[in-house]
Amino acid sequence: MTTINLAGHAADSGLSDRPSAEAIQERMITYLAQQLQLKSEEIDPKLSFEHYGIDSVVAVSLIGELEDQLRRRLSPTLPYDYPTIEALAEHLAQPAEI
Amino acid sequence: MHQHTMAITNKVAIRNPGASFEAIQRHYDVSNEFYRLWLDRHMVYSCAFWGKGDTLESAQLRKLDYHIEQAQAAEAKRVLDIGCGWGKLLQHLVNQHRVEHAVGLTLSQAQFQTVNDLHHPQIEVRLESWSDYSPDHSFDSIISIGAFEHFAVLEASREQKVAGYRSFFSRCHQWLKSGGYMSLQTIAYGDIPRGKYYSDPFIANEIFPQSDLPRLADIAEAAEQLFEIVAVRNDRWDYARTMRVWFEQLRSNRPCAVALVGEEMVARYERYLRMFSYSFELGAFLLLRITFRRIDRLRR
């Protein structure tokens, strides 16, 4: 996965300011709960995005949300490659490949 | 051939099948200064044509040159630009490509004012829909970049959309000289199932009201027996990149943008630009560049 730093943000060079998988997961759950009009506790991170009926519109909005959290450019294919909240959060918590 | 000896005044009135003045102005009349913060310096607000080593500005000029070439508009007497934006193509036609007279149509008051203020003797700009336009003389070429997206409303059925597009092509056919070319650029639905349109109320309500995208098949059907298709390009990666550059420029000018139009509007545009960029990357949206040649002998 190629990632490019967003203009105007400092390079994501170190490990220190990288959000944990838990923090990323929490952000996703909060965002999706709001989009799907569910309570946070109703969202199971182990279930697929498809299970929640998440279409490409919601999926790309989610990726935008995560770009802002992680401060780096992400690919919109991520929810397809990592089809659960848990898998995607774990992947994103790994160091970015530049 | 007889059609060009007669006046080309429209015989039958057409109701604008697409976005109204009000809907267009909600998007394009936000503020010229705001758009200036994230577009290139010529304010070209449509997908660029990226070549090696291009900046946004050079890629936008490459795009204009591409359409001028496809429409065979260079050195023409009269060229029509449907959806002329802030007028860069009109200026490029008369200043760089020796076109004698360029006419631009727009529904945006801000764009109309900007082009009108040029007071260029070879440029005419009209605050008018193509559906109401009735030229006194025919055209050698027609170019329409990033306007077709507004030619159908969201609620229209497929049949209604095709009928609306067909009235557009009928008008263009009527206005164009024998053998004339038209170059069209539009976003289209790509890998999205039919019947399930891109159902994001955010885009439909807050970004492009009263507008729905076409599909390639709808465009092709609507142009049947009026225009033959000479070339089709799908350059969706060009728009993924253009939208991303706009997004990044808006981000880096964020404080100025917020001061001009407020936090909520800036956030809305950021979301739209990034979502569209992703949609092009995924193939949910396509960027079509279609070259048409007028069919002169119509078979009934």
Interface residues (C-beta under 8 A of the other chain):
Chain A: L6 A7 G8 D55 S56 V57 V60 S61 I63 G64 E67 S75 P76 T77
Chain B: I192 Y198 S199 D200 I203 E248 Q249 R251 S252 R254 R271 R274 M275 Y278 S279 E281 L282 A284
